[in-house]
Amino acid sequence: MLKNNIETFLECDKEYNEAEIVLFGAPFDSTTSFRPGTRFGSSAVRHESYGLESYSPYQDKDLRDCKIMDSGDLELSFGNTKSALTDIYHRTALILKDKKLPFMVGGEHLVTLGAFRAVWEQYPEVCIIHFDAHADLREEYLDAKLSHACVLRRCWEMTGDGKIHQFGIRSGDRDEFYWAKEHVKMQKFSFDGLEEALEELKGKPVYFTVDLDVMDPSVFPGTGTPEPGGVSFDELRRAATSVCEKANVVGCDVNELSPHYDQSGASTAAAGKIIREMLLALSKK
């Protein structure tokens, strides 16, 4: 029997009522400061996922057995940042209200702010684990406070000091690094200390945000602001899986894939596999 052609990420095709995790795309890149194109990331990773397997030999688990729904991409206003963040907020709030886990695929990193606002309202004590090449702690960038370069600073305004744990950071303005010493917990260059942070956060609600440019551009060139000196795919896979297995993750996102900067498709495949491993690790709960 013929069926509607509905494109979903791998086997994430469960009905909303039975889903425990709800995937959605946030195709937005209007504040990108260098190379645009992340608005195409979520649709690309969904389409290219058909070249991947739903089964993970790393975890011996298959997405076919998980209760996950891919609800597609939001239709966001590229010319209105506040409107786009509001739409992301409402989608996240709806998923949380229905006692499901929101999993967002960006888009530039600013999209995290819309989702995090909804999570913070429901979990005021929420902490953040942040993987990234960039600190994203500027007070403003080019006179804009709503910028991908400022997203974690805006999140800090909700969490307060000591609740943001950053890993892999290797780029930022000098003032960001000085400010970070007083207000957040930053691990530069690597994932050293991640297990200790997970032990510290045990039982606490955690929002997990992954900027894929934490990977070295030699393995992940498909991003808007590539920064040499990053981690390998396998280092990110292991670290992201550990967070999803051990932390009380109440919301998460993966962002900053800009697919057309890597015509080989390898960056999109890497993004898809990271998302797969995170979904499977979260589903183990």
Secondary structure, DSSP 4 states (H G I P E B T S, - for coil): --------STT-B--TTT-SEEEEEE---TT-SS---GGGHHHHHHHHGGGS-SEETTTTEEGGGS-EEEEEE----TT-HHHHHHHHHHHHHHHHHTT-EEEEEESSTTHHHHHHHHHHHH-TT-EEEEE-SB----S-BTTBSSSTTTHHHHHHHHH-TT-EEEEEE-B--HHHHHHHHHHSEEEESS-TTHHHHHHHTTTSEEEEEEEGGGB-TTT---SSS--SS-B-HHHHHHHHHHHHHHSEEEEEEEE---GGG-TTSHHHHHHHHHHHHHHHHHHT-
